[in-house]
Amino acid sequence: MPREPYYVQSLERGLAVIRAFDAQHRELTLSDVARACGLTRAAARRFLLTLTDLGYVRTDGRLFSLAPRVLELGYSYLSSLSLPEVAEPHLERLVTQVRESSSLSVLDGDDVVYIARVPTSRIMRVAINVGTRFPAYATSMGRVLLAALPEAELDAYLSRAKLEPLTDRTITSPDLLRAEIARVRVQGHALVDQELEEGLRALAAPIHDRNGEAAGAVNVSIHAARATVDEIRERLLPPLLEAAAAIESDLKVATPRR
């Protein structure tokens, strides 16, 4: 794909080097980074050493890992976003009320990114923190946010998304996913039953800003052994919708109308 004249490829590659590290790859060798990013060893070495000099990467001479300073790259975005700060007290009240974990996320490309979370107990094998990403198609918050997209953007998403079977319950058909998103759009919430991870059920509702646009989504997650789908809707949906409405109310006060 042709690049625009302003495009800085070295910046793209430097960011790719940072993204090569994740929960499954906390430490990487020079060869690992080169292979993951499609770089020569010489180029990977230059990027890693530059990032080390800047304090974003550390090394013992053989293995490289991210340094805490890399958090600064995301902090500017999070600190400029009023939504997590507005939502957090409501998430805490919701968790106290229902005794289940609650999270807040936004849509970033084809993923949902967690921007606030109040846990009760760990019910997933994968740890969830602020900044955690999951594919939108397999999550309750993702489906709520996909349902808020204009039709043309949803069409584009469905044409490019790789709908992989994360469990044997995951919807992997674009037509079935479109139908489910249409249902979410009508009912105003999404319930995902063990499609992201076995044993995990989650219920989500949208958060609208003062312009009526979906600014994010809030969910409640619960282990499948503790409640059926019907019980989740009966017990958790009313307090979830109340929390979403309260967040929306405070958000409209906190942010100016465009």
C-alpha positions in Angstrom: 0.0 0.0 0.0 1.5 3.4 -1.0 2.5 5.7 1.9 1.7 9.4 2.1 4.7 11.7 1.6 4.7 12.7 5.3 4.9 9.1 6.5 7.9 8.4 8.8 8.7 4.7 8.5 11.3 4.7 11.2 8.6 5.9 13.7 6.4 3.0 12.6 9.2 0.5 13.1 10.1 1.9 16.5 6.5 1.5 17.7 6.4 -2.0 16.2 9.4 -2.9 18.4 7.6 -1.7 21.5 4.5 -3.6 20.5 6.5 -6.8 20.1 6.5 -7.2 23.9 3.3 -8.4 25.5 2.1 -10.6 28.4 3.4 -13.7 26.6 6.7 -12.2 25.5 7.9 -10.1 28.4 11.6 -10.7 27.5 12.9 -11.0 23.9 16.3 -11.5 22.3 17.5 -9.3 19.5 16.6 -12.1 17.0 13.1 -12.4 18.5 12.4 -8.7 18.0 13.9 -8.7 14.5 11.7 -11.7 13.5 8.5 -10.3 15.1 8.9 -6.9 13.4 10.2 -8.1 10.1 13.5 -6.2 10.6 17.1 -7.1 10.0 19.1 -7.8 13.2 21.1 -4.6 12.6 17.9 -2.4 12.4 16.3 -4.1 15.4 19.5 -3.5 17.4 19.5 0.2 16.5 15.9 0.6 17.6 16.4 -1.4 20.8 19.5 0.5 21.8 17.8 3.8 21.1 14.8 2.8 23.2 17.2 1.7 25.9 19.0 5.0 25.9 15.6 6.8 26.1 14.6 4.6 29.1 11.7 2.7 27.5 13.5 -0.6 27.2 16.0 -2.3 29.5 18.5 -5.1 28.8 20.8 -7.5 30.6 23.0 -7.7 27.5 21.1 -10.6 25.9 17.4 -10.2 26.8 15.4 -7.0 26.3 12.2 -6.0 28.1 10.0 -2.9 28.5 10.8 -0.5 31.2 8.1 1.2 33.4 8.7 4.5 31.5 6.9 3.0 28.5 3.7 3.7 30.5 4.2 7.4 29.8 3.3 6.8 26.2 -0.3 5.8 27.1 -0.7 8.0 30.2 -1.1 11.2 28.1 -4.1 9.7 26.4 -5.6 8.3 29.6 -5.1 11.4 31.6 -6.7 13.6 28.9 -9.8 11.3 28.8 -12.4 12.3 31.4 -14.4 9.2 31.0 -12.4 6.9 33.3 -12.3 9.5 36.1 -16.1 10.1 35.7 -16.9 6.4 35.6 -14.8 5.0 38.4 -17.0 5.8 41.4 -20.0 4.4 39.5 -18.1 1.2 38.7 -17.1 0.9 42.4 -20.8 1.3 43.5 -21.9 -1.2 40.9 -19.3 -3.8 42.0 -20.3 -3.3 45.6 -24.0 -3.8 44.7 -23.7 -6.9 42.4 -20.5 -8.4 43.8 -19.1 -9.0 40.3 -16.3 -7.3 38.4 -17.0 -4.3 36.2 -14.9 -2.7 33.5 -15.0 0.3 31.1 -13.6 0.2 27.6 -13.4 2.1 24.3 -13.2 0.8 20.7 -9.7 1.2 19.2 -9.5 -0.2 15.7 -10.9 -3.7 15.8 -10.3 -4.1 19.6 -11.7 -3.0 22.8 -9.2 -1.4 25.2 -9.9 -1.4 28.9 -9.6 2.1 30.4 -11.0 1.4 33.9 -11.7 -1.7 35.9 -12.9 -2.6 39.3 -12.4 -6.4 40.0 -13.7 -8.6 42.7 -12.0 -11.9 42.0 -10.0 -13.2 39.1 -12.3 -15.2 36.9 -10.2 -15.2 33.7 -7.0 -17.0 32.9 -5.8 -13.8 31.2 -5.2 -10.9 33.7 -7.1 -7.7 32.8 -5.6 -4.3 33.5 -6.0 -0.8 32.1 -4.7 -1.1 28.6 -5.7 -4.7 28.1 -7.0 -5.4 24.6 -9.5 -8.0 23.3 -11.0 -8.5 19.9 -14.3 -6.6 19.7 -16.3 -9.3 18.0 -16.0 -11.7 21.0 -16.7 -9.4 23.8 -19.9 -7.8 25.2 -18.4 -4.3 25.3 -17.1 -4.8 21.8 -20.5 -5.7 20.4 -22.1 -2.7 22.1 -19.6 -0.4 20.5 -19.8 -2.1 17.1 -23.6 -1.7 17.3 -23.0 2.1 17.6 -21.0 2.3 14.4 -22.5 3.8 11.3 -23.5 1.1 8.8 -20.6 1.8 6.4 -18.0 1.5 9.2 -19.6 -1.7 10.5 -19.6 -3.1 6.9 -15.9 -2.3 6.7 -15.2 -4.0 10.0 -17.1 -7.2 9.1 -15.2 -7.4 5.8 -11.7 -7.2 7.4 -12.1 -8.7 10.8 -10.6 -12.2 11.4 -13.3 -13.9 13.4 -11.3 -16.6 15.0 -12.9 -19.3 17.3 -11.6 -18.3 20.7 -13.9 -21.0 22.2 -16.3 -23.5 20.6 -19.1 -20.9 21.3 -17.5 -18.0 19.5 -19.5 -16.5 16.6 -17.2 -16.7 13.5 -19.7 -16.1 10.8 -19.9 -12.5 9.6 -23.6 -12.9 8.8 -24.3 -14.3 12.3 -22.2 -11.6 13.9 -24.1 -8.9 11.9 -27.4 -10.3 13.1 -26.2 -10.4 16.7 -25.0 -6.8 16.5 -28.4 -5.8 15.0 -30.0 -7.4 18.0 -27.7 -5.5 20.4 -28.5 -2.3 18.6 -32.3 -2.8 19.2 -32.1 -4.1 22.8 -29.5 -1.6 24.0 -27.2 -4.2 25.7 -25.1 -7.2 24.8 -24.6 -10.5 26.6 -21.8 -12.8 25.5 -21.8 -16.3 26.8 -18.4 -17.9 27.0 -17.3 -16.7 23.5 -14.1 -15.0 24.7 -13.2 -17.6 27.3 -14.8 -20.7 28.6 -16.6 -20.1 31.9 -16.9 -16.4 31.4 -20.2 -14.6 30.8 -20.4 -10.8 30.4 -23.1 -8.2 30.1 -22.5 -4.7 28.6 -24.2 -1.4 28.0 -23.1 1.7 26.1 -22.0 5.0 27.5 -23.2 8.0 25.5 -21.7 11.4 25.6 -23.7 14.6 25.5 -23.8 14.4 21.7 -25.5 11.1 21.8 -22.4 9.2 20.5 -21.1 6.0 22.1 -18.1 7.2 24.2 -17.4 3.8 25.7 -19.1 0.7 27.2 -19.4 -0.7 30.7 -19.8 -4.3 31.6 -20.3 -6.8 34.4 -18.5 -10.2 34.1 -19.4 -13.3 36.0 -18.4 -17.0 36.1 -20.8 -19.2 34.2 -21.2 -21.5 37.2 -22.7 -18.7 39.3 -25.6 -17.7 37.1 -27.5 -18.7 34.0 -27.9 -16.3 31.1 -31.5 -15.6 32.2 -30.4 -15.0 35.8 -27.7 -12.6 34.6 -30.2 -10.5 32.7 -32.7 -10.5 35.6 -30.2 -9.7 38.3 -27.4 -7.8 36.7 -29.0 -5.8 33.8 -31.0 -3.3 35.9 -28.1 -2.2 38.0 -25.8 -2.2 35.0 -28.2 0.1 33.1 -28.5 2.4 36.1 -24.7 2.7 36.4 -24.5 3.4 32.6 -27.1 6.1 33.0 -25.3 7.7 36.0 -22.0 7.7 34.1 -23.7 9.3 31.1 -25.3 12.0 33.3 -21.9 12.9 34.9 -20.1 12.7 31.6 -22.5 15.3 30.0 -21.7 17.7 32.8 -17.9 17.1 32.6 -17.5 17.5 28.8 -18.6 20.4 26.6 -21.0 19.9 23.7 -19.4 20.0 20.3 
